[in-house]
Amino acid sequence: MAARQDLPKLELPPQHDWRVGIARAIYNESVTEAMLQEAQRCLDSYGVSCDVITVPGAFEVVYIADRMLATGKYQGIVTLGCLVKGATIHDEVISHAVAQGVMALQSKYGAPVGFGIMNANTLAEAEARTWHGFDAAYAVLSGLVHAPTS
């Protein structure tokens, strides 16, 4: 089983008014719902507001994340989805496309996008790693805290 890494406490600016968007796939819903709860727990612990938009699957997450960032309302986006290995390479194709899309969004908008798209061999393996939702939200906050401004 994957080991959970301890994350250092972030020092957010005292008067921040950050808002984070969460683009969540509902495919493999038991996993992505738990990941969403973890992401919200992270954001809540830092006093950061969020809005959630759900989409059918991981492939659609990038488009919604793009549209959320285009509004200018969000300082960062958390992407959440779960791909489970099947009999074909479909999961690999989707995984690569989503990873490239998320990377492109960060460059396009100059905003952090947390990669919470999980790949697992089985649903049970994914259910044991839903803490990745927390880590994806933490990555967004870390990007906001540590990125140079101007």
Summary of the structure (lengths in Angstrom):
residues: 150
radius of gyration: 14.7
end to end distance: 41.4
largest distance: 50.1
contacts: 482
relative contact order: 0.23
helix: 47%
strand: 21%
